[in-house]
Amino acid sequence: MTTNRSAEPEAMRGRARRAPRNRWARALTAALVLLAALSFSGEAAERKGSSGPQMEIQPEEHDFGNVQQSQSLVFAFTVLNTGNEELVISRISTSCGCTAAIVSDRVVPPGGTTKLEVTLETRKYRGVVQRSVSVASNDPDRVRTVRVRAFVEPDD
């Protein structure tokens, strides 16, 4: 028995031949998406369950609001060790000489906290002043950065 190809509607011609290729392509795409998802979830689980120190600083930034010139503004950030080994803070650097930072304790036990005290001198600045403080440690992700900001109003 032969089928008359000319009797098939024009839109249906060739579909039967492409369908297996489309199914294969869809299956391959689904497999790649699944593999990528498993890879990312594995990395996240590995990082979450990994050993070692893990530093978090809260909050990540502080706004002093409107302030006057020639003031010393102080804010204490909280440094947390969410890892399972001692966190050792090795270096603190500021983006400007008008900013200073010091930690209460350079070694933070697992689950412990320490204070990072940041001082911003407004000097004769005017307008928005934003500075950053970078904290380096033995956390595998190494450096965390916090920011302080103020709007300095001129002395009249």
WONORHU-V689077 format. One record per residue. N is the residue number from 1. RES is the residue in one small letter. PSI is psi in whole degrees, 0 to 359 (none if undefined). OMEGA is omega in whole degrees, 0 to 359 (NA if undefined). BURIAL is 1 if it has 16 or more other C-alpha atoms within 10 Angstrom, else 0. Layout:
BEGIN
n res psi omega burial
N RES PSI OMEGA BURIAL
N RES PSI OMEGA BURIAL
END
This chain:
BEGIN
n res psi omega burial
1 m 127 180 0
2 t 147 178 0
3 t 146 180 0
4 n 105 181 0
5 r 329 181 0
6 s 344 179 0
7 a 343 178 0
8 e 142 176 0
9 p 149 183 0
10 e 321 182 0
11 a 335 183 0
12 m 341 183 0
13 r 133 176 0
14 g 351 181 0
15 r 320 181 0
16 a 327 180 0
17 r 327 182 0
18 r 335 184 0
19 a 313 179 0
20 p 322 179 0
21 r 318 179 0
22 n 319 178 0
23 r 319 179 0
24 w 317 180 0
25 a 319 178 0
26 r 318 180 0
27 a 318 179 0
28 l 317 179 0
29 t 316 179 0
30 a 319 179 0
31 a 318 179 0
32 l 319 178 0
33 v 317 179 0
34 l 316 179 0
35 l 317 179 0
36 a 317 180 0
37 a 317 179 0
38 l 323 179 0
39 s 313 181 0
40 f 318 180 0
41 s 327 177 0
42 g 319 178 0
43 e 318 180 0
44 a 317 179 0
45 a 322 179 0
46 e 316 180 0
47 r 318 183 0
48 k 322 183 0
49 g 7 184 0
50 s 157 179 0
51 s 165 178 0
52 g 173 179 1
53 p 149 176 1
54 q 117 184 1
55 m 134 171 1
56 e 144 176 1
57 i 129 182 1
58 q 139 344 0
59 p 174 180 0
60 e 340 177 0
61 e 158 179 0
62 h 135 179 1
63 d 118 179 0
64 f 347 181 0
65 g 209 180 0
66 n 128 182 0
67 v 168 179 1
68 q 164 175 1
69 q 161 175 1
70 s 38 177 0
71 q 153 171 0
72 s 114 182 0
73 l 135 183 0
74 v 137 175 1
75 f 140 180 1
76 a 116 173 1
77 f 156 177 1
78 t 125 177 1
79 v 123 181 1
80 l 144 171 1
81 n 102 181 1
82 t 6 179 1
83 g 191 182 1
84 n 18 173 0
85 e 163 180 1
86 e 137 175 1
87 l 127 179 1
88 v 115 179 1
89 i 118 187 1
90 s 331 184 0
91 r 142 174 0
92 i 128 178 1
93 s 147 180 1
94 t 159 183 1
95 s 353 184 0
96 c 154 178 0
97 g 345 179 0
98 c 0 182 0
99 t 135 177 1
100 a 152 179 1
101 a 144 179 1
102 i 145 177 1
103 v 150 178 1
104 s 314 181 0
105 d 132 179 0
106 r 339 178 0
107 v 124 182 1
108 v 122 181 1
109 p 163 177 1
110 p 131 181 1
111 g 357 183 0
112 g 173 179 0
113 t 162 171 1
114 t 166 180 1
115 k 138 172 1
116 l 106 183 1
117 e 120 182 0
118 v 130 178 1
119 t 129 177 1
120 l 121 176 1
121 e 125 184 1
122 t 341 177 1
123 r 230 179 0
124 k 20 179 0
125 y 158 175 0
126 r 144 177 1
127 g 204 184 0
128 v 128 175 0
129 v 122 179 0
130 q 128 181 1
131 r 157 180 1
132 s 155 177 1
133 v 125 180 1
134 s 136 182 0
135 v 119 179 1
136 a 146 182 1
137 s 187 176 1
138 n 10 171 1
139 d 134 180 1
140 p 332 177 0
141 d 356 171 0
142 r 273 194 0
143 v 136 172 1
144 r 147 182 1
145 t 134 174 1
146 v 161 182 1
147 r 146 171 1
148 v 149 184 1
149 r 149 176 1
150 a 155 172 1
151 f 110 186 1
152 v 120 178 1
153 e 138 182 1
154 p 147 173 0
155 d 137 180 0
156 d none NA 0
END
